[in-house]
């Protein structure tokens, strides 16, 4: 199995990730529900007025951490990359999920934005070792 395939086992599909942005030169971390795509990018929905959107617009450097399991030794990844905020209706419709209706009602809601996390470096930790993927 390739390193990319191993990473996708941790990041692919619906995941919860710890997402760090930069706020006044310091890290700000929160959990986000994300969807991992086959190209190793991750997509998340959030409110346009959220602090993370403001922080990413000021400084797109982000870090994410995703753990794959329940047991202490299960694989996890640490991702360094860029966050891109998408407010256009085409992107919002492309990544719309009916589960988001409770928060945003419909993709046309101006408060609904999509954040795309584009990895530049991924550290994959498993079996007491680390492997690195870089774009």
TASUL-V851336 format. One record per pair of residues at least 12 apart in sequence whose C-alpha atoms are under 8 Angstrom apart, sorted by the first residue. I is the first residue (numbers start at 1). J is the second residue. If there is no record, write none. Layout:
I&J + I&J
//
This chain:
3&131 + 3&133 + 4&40 + 4&133 + 7&40 + 7&77 + 7&124 + 8&36 + 8&38 + 8&40 + 9&68 + 10&66 + 10&67 + 10&68 + 10&75 + 10&76 + 10&77 + 11&35 + 11&36 + 11&37 + 11&40 + 11&42 + 11&66 + 11&68 + 11&77 + 12&35 + 12&36 + 12&37 + 12&38 + 12&40 + 13&34 + 13&35 + 13&36 + 13&37 + 14&33 + 14&34 + 14&35 + 14&36 + 15&33 + 15&34 + 15&35 + 15&36 + 15&66 + 16&31 + 16&32 + 16&33 + 16&34 + 16&66 + 17&31 + 17&32 + 17&33 + 17&34 + 17&64 + 17&65 + 17&66 + 17&67 + 18&30 + 18&31 + 18&32 + 18&64 + 18&65 + 18&66 + 19&31 + 19&32 + 19&62 + 19&63 + 19&64 + 19&65 + 20&62 + 20&63 + 20&64 + 21&52 + 21&55 + 21&56 + 21&59 + 21&60 + 21&61 + 21&62 + 21&63 + 22&55 + 22&56 + 22&59 + 22&61 + 22&62 + 23&55 + 32&44 + 33&45 + 40&118 + 40&119 + 41&116 + 41&117 + 41&118 + 41&119 + 42&116 + 42&117 + 42&118 + 43&95 + 43&114 + 43&115 + 43&116 + 43&117 + 44&114 + 44&115 + 44&116 + 45&112 + 45&113 + 45&114 + 45&115 + 46&111 + 46&112 + 46&113 + 46&114 + 46&115 + 47&111 + 47&112 + 47&113 + 48&110 + 48&111 + 48&112 + 48&113 + 49&111 + 53&85 + 56&83 + 56&84 + 56&85 + 57&84 + 57&85 + 60&82 + 60&83 + 60&84 + 61&80 + 61&81 + 61&82 + 61&83 + 62&80 + 62&81 + 62&82 + 62&83 + 62&117 + 63&78 + 63&79 + 63&80 + 63&81 + 64&78 + 64&79 + 64&80 + 65&77 + 65&78 + 65&79 + 66&78 + 73&126 + 73&127 + 73&128 + 74&126 + 74&127 + 75&124 + 75&125 + 75&126 + 75&127 + 76&124 + 76&125 + 76&126 + 77&122 + 77&123 + 77&124 + 77&125 + 78&122 + 78&123 + 78&124 + 79&119 + 79&120 + 79&121 + 79&122 + 79&123 + 80&119 + 80&120 + 80&121 + 80&122 + 81&117 + 81&118 + 81&119 + 81&120 + 81&121 + 82&117 + 82&118 + 82&119 + 82&120 + 83&115 + 83&116 + 83&117 + 83&118 + 84&115 + 84&116 + 84&117 + 84&118 + 85&113 + 85&114 + 85&115 + 85&116 + 86&113 + 86&114 + 86&115 + 86&116 + 87&110 + 87&112 + 87&113 + 87&114 + 89&107 + 89&108 + 91&114 + 92&107 + 92&108 + 92&112 + 92&113 + 92&114 + 93&107 + 95&114 + 119&134 + 119&135 + 120&134 + 120&135 + 121&133 + 121&134 + 121&135 + 122&134
//
